[in-house]
Amino acid sequence: MSNPVITHQPGAGSYGTNVQTGEWSTGLCSCCSDILVCALGFICPLALSCYTANKYGENACLACVPGGMTAMRTHMRLTYGIQGTICNDALMTCCCGLFETCRMAREIRIRNGDV
């Protein structure tokens, strides 16, 4: 009795096969393209972070957890097929926090058709 020959290996999970060729819909400093997000971000950055997490379908408290916005940016990037790395996600949320949070909020609003 012969064993069947395996000719095809099972594929990786959904993220392993995700080809990331996309870009963010707006630039890092395109704050004025959505005045609501810009105003909320500069008046109360924490409120914008909570709003962004909530609009993305996460618990609003994610914004208060250390590394939460980095994790959300990574997930958002993978979901939307945007190029980048985890290291870049960490650097962007750490060094450009408010601008990056504004960009993430704009991205969600654009993809949800809220703008």
N, CA, C and O atoms as CSV, one atom per row, in Angstrom:
chain,resi,resn,atom,element,x,y,z
A,1,MET,N,N,0.844,-1.174,0.000
A,1,MET,CA,C,0.000,0.000,0.000
A,1,MET,C,C,0.894,1.243,0.000
A,1,MET,O,O,1.781,1.362,0.845
A,2,SER,N,N,0.675,2.146,-0.915
A,2,SER,CA,C,1.536,3.329,-1.019
A,2,SER,C,C,0.892,4.540,-0.341
A,2,SER,O,O,-0.329,4.696,-0.311
A,3,ASN,N,N,1.752,5.371,0.190
A,3,ASN,CA,C,1.280,6.614,0.814
A,3,ASN,C,C,1.091,7.683,-0.242
A,3,ASN,O,O,1.837,7.719,-1.220
A,4,PRO,N,N,0.102,8.563,-0.066
A,4,PRO,CA,C,-0.085,9.628,-1.061
A,4,PRO,C,C,1.089,10.618,-1.012
A,4,PRO,O,O,1.640,10.890,0.055
A,5,VAL,N,N,1.448,11.134,-2.147
A,5,VAL,CA,C,2.539,12.093,-2.262
A,5,VAL,C,C,1.978,13.501,-2.088
A,5,VAL,O,O,1.013,13.892,-2.744
A,6,ILE,N,N,2.605,14.244,-1.194
A,6,ILE,CA,C,2.169,15.624,-0.975
A,6,ILE,C,C,2.865,16.499,-2.015
A,6,ILE,O,O,4.092,16.547,-2.091
A,7,THR,N,N,2.052,17.186,-2.812
A,7,THR,CA,C,2.619,18.043,-3.860
A,7,THR,C,C,2.411,19.524,-3.570
A,7,THR,O,O,2.953,20.379,-4.270
A,8,HIS,N,N,1.627,19.827,-2.539
A,8,HIS,CA,C,1.337,21.228,-2.247
A,8,HIS,C,C,1.340,21.424,-0.729
A,8,HIS,O,O,0.603,20.754,-0.005
A,9,GLN,N,N,2.169,22.340,-0.266
A,9,GLN,CA,C,2.218,22.647,1.163
A,9,GLN,C,C,1.069,23.579,1.521
A,9,GLN,O,O,0.696,24.434,0.718
A,10,PRO,N,N,0.504,23.426,2.716
A,10,PRO,CA,C,-0.549,24.358,3.125
A,10,PRO,C,C,0.014,25.773,3.199
A,10,PRO,O,O,1.174,25.965,3.561
A,11,GLY,N,N,-0.806,26.760,2.856
A,11,GLY,CA,C,-0.379,28.161,2.853
A,11,GLY,C,C,-0.293,28.741,4.248
A,11,GLY,O,O,-0.771,28.154,5.219
A,12,ALA,N,N,0.320,29.896,4.325
A,12,ALA,CA,C,0.432,30.613,5.590
A,12,ALA,C,C,-0.908,31.250,5.917
A,12,ALA,O,O,-1.831,31.222,5.103
A,13,GLY,N,N,-1.014,31.825,7.111
A,13,GLY,CA,C,-2.228,32.519,7.534
A,13,GLY,C,C,-2.483,33.747,6.689
A,13,GLY,O,O,-1.698,34.077,5.799
A,14,SER,N,N,-3.569,34.415,6.967
A,14,SER,CA,C,-3.973,35.546,6.133
A,14,SER,C,C,-2.931,36.654,6.098
A,14,SER,O,O,-2.754,37.284,5.056
A,15,TYR,N,N,-2.232,36.916,7.208
A,15,TYR,CA,C,-1.245,37.986,7.193
A,15,TYR,C,C,0.022,37.562,6.470
A,15,TYR,O,O,0.717,38.408,5.907
A,16,GLY,N,N,0.338,36.281,6.471
A,16,GLY,CA,C,1.552,35.816,5.822
A,16,GLY,C,C,1.514,35.958,4.308
A,16,GLY,O,O,2.559,36.069,3.666
A,17,THR,N,N,0.323,35.954,3.739
A,17,THR,CA,C,0.208,36.065,2.291
A,17,THR,C,C,-0.243,37.449,1.859
A,17,THR,O,O,-0.441,37.683,0.667
A,18,ASN,N,N,-0.406,38.359,2.783
A,18,ASN,CA,C,-0.875,39.705,2.465
A,18,ASN,C,C,0.231,40.497,1.776
A,18,ASN,O,O,1.273,40.759,2.376
A,19,VAL,N,N,0.010,40.874,0.529
A,19,VAL,CA,C,0.972,41.685,-0.191
A,19,VAL,C,C,0.633,43.142,0.097
A,19,VAL,O,O,-0.454,43.618,-0.229
A,20,GLN,N,N,1.573,43.833,0.708
A,20,GLN,CA,C,1.319,45.211,1.115
A,20,GLN,C,C,1.923,46.158,0.093
A,20,GLN,O,O,3.126,46.423,0.103
A,21,THR,N,N,1.084,46.657,-0.778
A,21,THR,CA,C,1.558,47.567,-1.818
A,21,THR,C,C,0.900,48.931,-1.702
A,21,THR,O,O,1.237,49.846,-2.453
A,22,GLY,N,N,-0.034,49.080,-0.772
A,22,GLY,CA,C,-0.779,50.324,-0.646
A,22,GLY,C,C,-0.039,51.394,0.136
A,22,GLY,O,O,1.025,51.158,0.708
A,23,GLU,N,N,-0.625,52.553,0.141
A,23,GLU,CA,C,-0.095,53.696,0.872
A,23,GLU,C,C,-1.219,54.271,1.719
A,23,GLU,O,O,-2.390,53.957,1.509
A,24,TRP,N,N,-0.857,55.112,2.676
A,24,TRP,CA,C,-1.851,55.830,3.461
A,24,TRP,C,C,-2.593,56.783,2.530
A,24,TRP,O,O,-2.003,57.297,1.579
A,25,SER,N,N,-3.854,57.022,2.784
A,25,SER,CA,C,-4.658,57.901,1.932
A,25,SER,C,C,-4.218,59.354,2.028
A,25,SER,O,O,-4.358,60.110,1.066
A,26,THR,N,N,-3.686,59.749,3.179
A,26,THR,CA,C,-3.230,61.121,3.375
A,26,THR,C,C,-1.823,61.098,3.949
A,26,THR,O,O,-1.374,60.084,4.485
A,27,GLY,N,N,-1.145,62.207,3.834
A,27,GLY,CA,C,0.210,62.313,4.363
A,27,GLY,C,C,0.210,62.557,5.866
A,27,GLY,O,O,-0.827,62.834,6.468
A,28,LEU,N,N,1.375,62.449,6.450
A,28,LEU,CA,C,1.513,62.633,7.887
A,28,LEU,C,C,1.101,64.037,8.321
A,28,LEU,O,O,0.494,64.207,9.378
A,29,CYS,N,N,1.422,65.023,7.526
A,29,CYS,CA,C,1.140,66.417,7.891
A,29,CYS,C,C,-0.059,66.988,7.154
A,29,CYS,O,O,-0.144,68.201,6.966
A,30,SER,N,N,-0.982,66.142,6.737
A,30,SER,CA,C,-2.182,66.592,6.018
A,30,SER,C,C,-3.332,66.861,6.980
A,30,SER,O,O,-4.482,66.538,6.682
A,31,CYS,N,N,-3.031,67.443,8.118
A,31,CYS,CA,C,-4.036,67.638,9.154
A,31,CYS,C,C,-5.224,68.458,8.686
A,31,CYS,O,O,-6.353,68.192,9.098
A,32,CYS,N,N,-4.995,69.446,7.836
A,32,CYS,CA,C,-6.086,70.332,7.424
A,32,CYS,C,C,-7.039,69.682,6.429
A,32,CYS,O,O,-8.050,70.283,6.067
A,33,SER,N,N,-6.738,68.466,5.981
A,33,SER,CA,C,-7.652,67.799,5.051
A,33,SER,C,C,-8.908,67.297,5.758
A,33,SER,O,O,-9.890,66.970,5.092
A,34,ASP,N,N,-8.903,67.229,7.071
A,34,ASP,CA,C,-10.085,66.875,7.863
A,34,ASP,C,C,-10.053,67.746,9.119
A,34,ASP,O,O,-9.398,67.414,10.107
A,35,ILE,N,N,-10.768,68.857,9.060
A,35,ILE,CA,C,-10.723,69.853,10.130
A,35,ILE,C,C,-11.231,69.286,11.461
A,35,ILE,O,O,-10.699,69.637,12.514
A,36,LEU,N,N,-12.241,68.422,11.436
A,36,LEU,CA,C,-12.768,67.835,12.677
A,36,LEU,C,C,-11.682,67.055,13.406
A,36,LEU,O,O,-11.488,67.229,14.610
A,37,VAL,N,N,-10.978,66.202,12.682
A,37,VAL,CA,C,-9.913,65.392,13.278
A,37,VAL,C,C,-8.784,66.290,13.769
A,37,VAL,O,O,-8.255,66.094,14.862
A,38,CYS,N,N,-8.422,67.273,12.954
A,38,CYS,CA,C,-7.348,68.194,13.309
A,38,CYS,C,C,-7.685,68.946,14.598
A,38,CYS,O,O,-6.861,69.024,15.510
A,39,ALA,N,N,-8.888,69.491,14.668
A,39,ALA,CA,C,-9.295,70.262,15.848
A,39,ALA,C,C,-9.328,69.378,17.095
A,39,ALA,O,O,-8.809,69.760,18.143
A,40,LEU,N,N,-9.936,68.206,16.980
A,40,LEU,CA,C,-10.008,67.312,18.136
A,40,LEU,C,C,-8.616,66.891,18.595
A,40,LEU,O,O,-8.354,66.803,19.795
A,41,GLY,N,N,-7.729,66.634,17.646
A,41,GLY,CA,C,-6.365,66.223,17.986
A,41,GLY,C,C,-5.585,67.290,18.721
A,41,GLY,O,O,-4.834,66.984,19.646
A,42,PHE,N,N,-5.753,68.539,18.322
A,42,PHE,CA,C,-4.993,69.605,18.960
A,42,PHE,C,C,-5.639,70.107,20.240
A,42,PHE,O,O,-4.946,70.632,21.111
A,43,ILE,N,N,-6.966,69.955,20.375
A,43,ILE,CA,C,-7.640,70.362,21.614
A,43,ILE,C,C,-7.457,69.294,22.686
A,43,ILE,O,O,-7.125,69.603,23.830
A,44,CYS,N,N,-7.677,68.021,22.307
A,44,CYS,CA,C,-7.565,66.930,23.283
A,44,CYS,C,C,-7.059,65.664,22.586
A,44,CYS,O,O,-7.855,64.857,22.106
A,45,PRO,N,N,-5.739,65.493,22.531
A,45,PRO,CA,C,-5.167,64.324,21.832
A,45,PRO,C,C,-5.678,62.978,22.361
A,45,PRO,O,O,-5.867,62.041,21.585
A,46,LEU,N,N,-5.901,62.878,23.668
A,46,LEU,CA,C,-6.394,61.615,24.220
A,46,LEU,C,C,-7.791,61.302,23.702
A,46,LEU,O,O,-8.103,60.146,23.417
A,47,ALA,N,N,-8.628,62.319,23.580
A,47,ALA,CA,C,-9.981,62.110,23.053
A,47,ALA,C,C,-9.907,61.616,21.606
A,47,ALA,O,O,-10.677,60.740,21.213
A,48,LEU,N,N,-8.989,62.169,20.812
A,48,LEU,CA,C,-8.836,61.713,19.426
A,48,LEU,C,C,-8.358,60.264,19.386
A,48,LEU,O,O,-8.822,59.483,18.557
A,49,SER,N,N,-7.445,59.904,20.265
A,49,SER,CA,C,-6.954,58.526,20.312
A,49,SER,C,C,-8.088,57.565,20.668
A,49,SER,O,O,-8.214,56.500,20.062
A,50,CYS,N,N,-8.901,57.932,21.635
A,50,CYS,CA,C,-10.038,57.087,22.030
A,50,CYS,C,C,-11.065,56.998,20.900
A,50,CYS,O,O,-11.601,55.925,20.622
A,51,TYR,N,N,-11.331,58.128,20.256
A,51,TYR,CA,C,-12.254,58.168,19.116
A,51,TYR,C,C,-11.756,57.252,17.999
A,51,TYR,O,O,-12.529,56.485,17.425
A,52,THR,N,N,-10.462,57.339,17.697
A,52,THR,CA,C,-9.867,56.537,16.631
A,52,THR,C,C,-9.979,55.044,16.929
A,52,THR,O,O,-10.360,54.259,16.060
A,53,ALA,N,N,-9.647,54.658,18.156
A,53,ALA,CA,C,-9.754,53.246,18.546
A,53,ALA,C,C,-11.192,52.763,18.429
A,53,ALA,O,O,-11.449,51.667,17.930
A,54,ASN,N,N,-12.127,53.585,18.889
A,54,ASN,CA,C,-13.538,53.222,18.837
A,54,ASN,C,C,-14.031,53.089,17.398
A,54,ASN,O,O,-14.734,52.131,17.078
A,55,LYS,N,N,-13.677,54.030,16.527
A,55,LYS,CA,C,-14.108,53.980,15.127
A,55,LYS,C,C,-13.498,52.776,14.397
A,55,LYS,O,O,-14.075,52.272,13.434
A,56,TYR,N,N,-12.337,52.325,14.859
A,56,TYR,CA,C,-11.688,51.166,14.237
A,56,TYR,C,C,-12.284,49.855,14.751
A,56,TYR,O,O,-11.962,48.780,14.245
A,57,GLY,N,N,-13.150,49.951,15.755
A,57,GLY,CA,C,-13.799,48.757,16.284
A,57,GLY,C,C,-13.132,48.185,17.519
A,57,GLY,O,O,-13.462,47.085,17.963
A,58,GLU,N,N,-12.191,48.938,18.074
A,58,GLU,CA,C,-11.502,48.511,19.292
A,58,GLU,C,C,-12.102,49.233,20.492
A,58,GLU,O,O,-12.852,50.198,20.340
A,59,ASN,N,N,-11.768,48.760,21.671
A,59,ASN,CA,C,-12.176,49.431,22.891
A,59,ASN,C,C,-11.471,50.777,22.955
A,59,ASN,O,O,-10.272,50.865,22.692
A,60,ALA,N,N,-12.209,51.825,23.305
A,60,ALA,CA,C,-11.626,53.171,23.361
A,60,ALA,C,C,-10.466,53.243,24.346
A,60,ALA,O,O,-9.581,54.085,24.193
A,61,CYS,N,N,-10.453,52.374,25.353
A,61,CYS,CA,C,-9.375,52.374,26.350
A,61,CYS,C,C,-8.040,51.918,25.762
A,61,CYS,O,O,-7.000,52.073,26.401
A,62,LEU,N,N,-8.058,51.362,24.559
A,62,LEU,CA,C,-6.816,50.932,23.913
A,62,LEU,C,C,-5.837,52.094,23.811
A,62,LEU,O,O,-4.624,51.896,23.875
A,63,ALA,N,N,-6.362,53.301,23.654
A,63,ALA,CA,C,-5.513,54.489,23.543
A,63,ALA,C,C,-4.735,54.758,24.830
A,63,ALA,O,O,-3.698,55.421,24.797
A,64,CYS,N,N,-5.216,54.258,25.943
A,64,CYS,CA,C,-4.572,54.494,27.241
A,64,CYS,C,C,-3.566,53.406,27.610
A,64,CYS,O,O,-2.830,53.549,28.586
A,65,VAL,N,N,-3.531,52.336,26.849
A,65,VAL,CA,C,-2.631,51.219,27.124
A,65,VAL,C,C,-1.284,51.484,26.447
A,65,VAL,O,O,-1.251,51.803,25.258
A,66,PRO,N,N,-0.179,51.357,27.174
A,66,PRO,CA,C,1.128,51.555,26.533
A,66,PRO,C,C,1.299,50.613,25.334
A,66,PRO,O,O,1.134,49.399,25.452
A,67,GLY,N,N,1.625,51.189,24.205
A,67,GLY,CA,C,1.795,50.401,22.985
A,67,GLY,C,C,0.504,50.123,22.248
A,67,GLY,O,O,0.520,49.506,21.183
A,68,GLY,N,N,-0.604,50.564,22.790
A,68,GLY,CA,C,-1.902,50.285,22.177
A,68,GLY,C,C,-2.062,50.892,20.798
A,68,GLY,O,O,-2.559,50.238,19.881
A,69,MET,N,N,-1.642,52.143,20.645
A,69,MET,CA,C,-1.776,52.804,19.347
A,69,MET,C,C,-0.815,52.202,18.318
A,69,MET,O,O,-1.125,52.148,17.128
A,70,THR,N,N,0.344,51.753,18.782
A,70,THR,CA,C,1.276,51.070,17.873
A,70,THR,C,C,0.660,49.775,17.377
A,70,THR,O,O,0.719,49.468,16.186
A,71,ALA,N,N,0.070,49.013,18.289
A,71,ALA,CA,C,-0.568,47.759,17.900
A,71,ALA,C,C,-1.722,48.011,16.938
A,71,ALA,O,O,-1.906,47.261,15.979
A,72,MET,N,N,-2.500,49.065,17.189
A,72,MET,CA,C,-3.617,49.370,16.314
A,72,MET,C,C,-3.124,49.829,14.937
A,72,MET,O,O,-3.718,49.471,13.919
A,73,ARG,N,N,-2.048,50.613,14.896
A,73,ARG,CA,C,-1.496,51.059,13.623
A,73,ARG,C,C,-1.002,49.856,12.813
A,73,ARG,O,O,-1.220,49.787,11.604
A,74,THR,N,N,-0.343,48.916,13.478
A,74,THR,CA,C,0.138,47.714,12.794
A,74,THR,C,C,-1.035,46.921,12.224
A,74,THR,O,O,-1.001,46.495,11.070
A,75,HIS,N,N,-2.063,46.728,13.029
A,75,HIS,CA,C,-3.238,45.979,12.573
A,75,HIS,C,C,-3.919,46.710,11.423
A,75,HIS,O,O,-4.319,46.088,10.439
A,76,MET,N,N,-4.050,48.013,11.543
A,76,MET,CA,C,-4.680,48.819,10.496
A,76,MET,C,C,-3.890,48.707,9.192
A,76,MET,O,O,-4.470,48.540,8.119
A,77,ARG,N,N,-2.574,48.799,9.293
A,77,ARG,CA,C,-1.711,48.714,8.125
A,77,ARG,C,C,-1.861,47.361,7.428
A,77,ARG,O,O,-1.952,47.298,6.202
A,78,LEU,N,N,-1.884,46.293,8.202
A,78,LEU,CA,C,-2.038,44.951,7.635
A,78,LEU,C,C,-3.430,44.759,7.031
A,78,LEU,O,O,-3.566,44.157,5.966
A,79,THR,N,N,-4.449,45.264,7.699
A,79,THR,CA,C,-5.819,45.141,7.212
A,79,THR,C,C,-6.017,45.885,5.901
A,79,THR,O,O,-6.665,45.377,4.986
A,80,TYR,N,N,-5.461,47.084,5.810
A,80,TYR,CA,C,-5.645,47.918,4.625
A,80,TYR,C,C,-4.576,47.684,3.559
A,80,TYR,O,O,-4.626,48.307,2.498
A,81,GLY,N,N,-3.621,46.811,3.812
A,81,GLY,CA,C,-2.592,46.498,2.832
A,81,GLY,C,C,-1.610,47.636,2.601
A,81,GLY,O,O,-1.149,47.842,1.478
A,82,ILE,N,N,-1.289,48.375,3.658
A,82,ILE,CA,C,-0.371,49.506,3.566
A,82,ILE,C,C,1.042,49.024,3.878
A,82,ILE,O,O,1.258,48.255,4.815
A,83,GLN,N,N,1.992,49.484,3.085
A,83,GLN,CA,C,3.388,49.086,3.280
A,83,GLN,C,C,3.912,49.572,4.623
A,83,GLN,O,O,3.455,50.591,5.141
A,84,GLY,N,N,4.866,48.846,5.185
A,84,GLY,CA,C,5.508,49.268,6.416
A,84,GLY,C,C,5.993,48.096,7.238
A,84,GLY,O,O,5.840,46.935,6.858
A,85,THR,N,N,6.584,48.429,8.378
A,85,THR,CA,C,7.099,47.415,9.297
A,85,THR,C,C,6.634,47.731,10.704
A,85,THR,O,O,6.175,48.840,10.978
A,86,ILE,N,N,6.750,46.767,11.591
A,86,ILE,CA,C,6.383,46.981,12.987
A,86,ILE,C,C,7.301,48.026,13.616
A,86,ILE,O,O,6.858,48.841,14.425
A,87,CYS,N,N,8.568,48.000,13.245
A,87,CYS,CA,C,9.523,48.987,13.765
A,87,CYS,C,C,9.092,50.395,13.349
A,87,CYS,O,O,9.127,51.323,14.157
A,88,ASN,N,N,8.691,50.548,12.102
A,88,ASN,CA,C,8.224,51.842,11.620
A,88,ASN,C,C,6.951,52.262,12.351
A,88,ASN,O,O,6.781,53.439,12.671
A,89,ASP,N,N,6.057,51.312,12.619
A,89,ASP,CA,C,4.827,51.618,13.365
A,89,ASP,C,C,5.164,52.173,14.741
A,89,ASP,O,O,4.580,53.163,15.180
A,90,ALA,N,N,6.117,51.525,15.424
A,90,ALA,CA,C,6.515,51.965,16.761
A,90,ALA,C,C,7.151,53.354,16.717
A,90,ALA,O,O,6.850,54.202,17.556
A,91,LEU,N,N,8.023,53.584,15.749
A,91,LEU,CA,C,8.684,54.883,15.637
A,91,LEU,C,C,7.690,55.992,15.313
A,91,LEU,O,O,7.770,57.083,15.878
A,92,MET,N,N,6.763,55.721,14.417
A,92,MET,CA,C,5.789,56.743,14.024
A,92,MET,C,C,4.870,57.114,15.179
A,92,MET,O,O,4.596,58.296,15.387
A,93,THR,N,N,4.390,56.138,15.930
A,93,THR,CA,C,3.492,56.461,17.042
A,93,THR,C,C,4.237,57.081,18.210
A,93,THR,O,O,3.658,57.856,18.971
A,94,CYS,N,N,5.513,56.751,18.363
A,94,CYS,CA,C,6.303,57.303,19.463
A,94,CYS,C,C,6.806,58.714,19.143
A,94,CYS,O,O,6.674,59.620,19.966
A,95,CYS,N,N,7.373,58.900,17.966
A,95,CYS,CA,C,8.014,60.178,17.619
A,95,CYS,C,C,7.059,61.192,16.997
A,95,CYS,O,O,7.270,62.398,17.127
A,96,CYS,N,N,6.033,60.729,16.335
A,96,CYS,CA,C,5.089,61.625,15.640
A,96,CYS,C,C,3.675,61.364,16.133
A,96,CYS,O,O,2.721,61.426,15.357
A,97,GLY,N,N,3.539,61.074,17.411
A,97,GLY,CA,C,2.288,60.601,17.997
A,97,GLY,C,C,1.023,61.300,17.552
A,97,GLY,O,O,0.127,60.654,17.009
A,98,LEU,N,N,0.922,62.610,17.768
A,98,LEU,CA,C,-0.295,63.336,17.440
A,98,LEU,C,C,-0.556,63.331,15.935
A,98,LEU,O,O,-1.686,63.111,15.500
A,99,PHE,N,N,0.479,63.573,15.147
A,99,PHE,CA,C,0.300,63.579,13.698
A,99,PHE,C,C,-0.107,62.206,13.179
A,99,PHE,O,O,-0.935,62.095,12.274
A,100,GLU,N,N,0.477,61.166,13.753
A,100,GLU,CA,C,0.149,59.800,13.323
A,100,GLU,C,C,-1.265,59.424,13.743
A,100,GLU,O,O,-1.984,58.775,12.984
A,101,THR,N,N,-1.666,59.820,14.935
A,101,THR,CA,C,-3.031,59.537,15.382
A,101,THR,C,C,-4.037,60.248,14.479
A,101,THR,O,O,-5.072,59.679,14.131
A,102,CYS,N,N,-3.734,61.489,14.100
A,102,CYS,CA,C,-4.602,62.213,13.166
A,102,CYS,C,C,-4.687,61.477,11.830
A,102,CYS,O,O,-5.769,61.354,11.255
A,103,ARG,N,N,-3.558,60.994,11.339
A,103,ARG,CA,C,-3.556,60.274,10.062
A,103,ARG,C,C,-4.360,58.984,10.170
A,103,ARG,O,O,-5.106,58.644,9.252
A,104,MET,N,N,-4.220,58.267,11.271
A,104,MET,CA,C,-4.980,57.031,11.457
A,104,MET,C,C,-6.478,57.329,11.491
A,104,MET,O,O,-7.273,56.606,10.890
A,105,ALA,N,N,-6.860,58.393,12.193
A,105,ALA,CA,C,-8.278,58.772,12.264
A,105,ALA,C,C,-8.805,59.149,10.877
A,105,ALA,O,O,-9.914,58.765,10.506
A,106,ARG,N,N,-8.006,59.901,10.114
A,106,ARG,CA,C,-8.420,60.272,8.754
A,106,ARG,C,C,-8.581,59.032,7.878
A,106,ARG,O,O,-9.527,58.931,7.096
A,107,GLU,N,N,-7.646,58.088,8.016
A,107,GLU,CA,C,-7.697,56.852,7.221
A,107,GLU,C,C,-8.989,56.086,7.494
A,107,GLU,O,O,-9.646,55.613,6.566
A,108,ILE,N,N,-9.344,55.969,8.756
A,108,ILE,CA,C,-10.569,55.253,9.126
A,108,ILE,C,C,-11.778,55.983,8.581
A,108,ILE,O,O,-12.680,55.358,8.022
A,109,ARG,N,N,-11.813,57.302,8.735
A,109,ARG,CA,C,-12.955,58.085,8.243
A,109,ARG,C,C,-13.076,57.994,6.720
A,109,ARG,O,O,-14.186,57.907,6.196
A,110,ILE,N,N,-11.959,58.012,6.014
A,110,ILE,CA,C,-11.979,57.903,4.558
A,110,ILE,C,C,-12.477,56.524,4.144
A,110,ILE,O,O,-13.334,56.416,3.267
A,111,ARG,N,N,-11.956,55.474,4.760
A,111,ARG,CA,C,-12.337,54.106,4.378
A,111,ARG,C,C,-13.761,53.770,4.787
A,111,ARG,O,O,-14.394,52.916,4.167
A,112,ASN,N,N,-14.284,54.441,5.839
A,112,ASN,CA,C,-15.667,54.223,6.255
A,112,ASN,C,C,-16.644,55.123,5.489
A,112,ASN,O,O,-17.859,54.986,5.630
A,113,GLY,N,N,-16.108,56.042,4.680
A,113,GLY,CA,C,-16.964,56.963,3.929
A,113,GLY,C,C,-17.516,58.091,4.777
A,113,GLY,O,O,-18.532,58.685,4.415
A,114,ASP,N,N,-16.875,58.404,5.900
A,114,ASP,CA,C,-17.355,59.465,6.796
A,114,ASP,C,C,-16.914,60.851,6.349
A,114,ASP,O,O,-17.388,61.848,6.894
A,115,VAL,N,N,-16.031,60.936,5.383
A,115,VAL,CA,C,-15.505,62.235,4.962
A,115,VAL,C,C,-16.148,62.634,3.654
A,115,VAL,O,O,-15.845,63.700,3.118
